[in-house]
Amino acid sequence: MILQDVLLPEFIKVDMEAEDKDEAFEELVAYYCQADKSDAHDDILEAIFSREAKMSTGVRKGIAVPHGKTGAVDTLRGVLGISQKGVQYDSLDGEPVYLLFLIISPLEDSEKYLRLLKHLAELMEIPQFQIELQTQKDPQNAFKVIRKFEEMLAMNN
């Protein structure tokens, strides 16, 4: 399971408007539901907020990985939000985030879900990944950056 399989270009929002974490969750879930023609908005949002209440998913300087599991979806999906101005996120480091990888999983897909989170953590270890992704102004180019770094990671493993 790799990121480009769950994070399709239509699920990449390059011009986030949210200023804080709650707005960001709302914006990304609404974006996903519109792109996927899903009516699971409230269930997905509840899963994301429920997971976030346990501990902040602002995991790395400038990056957050909000995630949750819900019976309202039948496949693992991701939404990437890119913010130019930064989102106040209550991150562990107190800094704003610019990249938000929102991951939504069905309840029974724990193995794929955990593999995807691990894979994303490996990508975040590559400083250039964040630098290049953060500057993208269109979903297709952001997707190309993801594909490029995933291929690089695959060659090194």
Secondary structure, DSSP 8 states (H G I E B T S, - for coil): --HHHHS-GGGEESS----BHHHHHHHHHHHHHHHHT-S-HHHHHHHHHHHHHHS--EEETTEE--EEE-TT-SS-EEEEEEEEEEEB---TT---EEEEEEEEE-TT-HHHHHHHHHHHHHHHTSHHHHHHHHT--SHHHHHHHHHHHHHHHHHH-
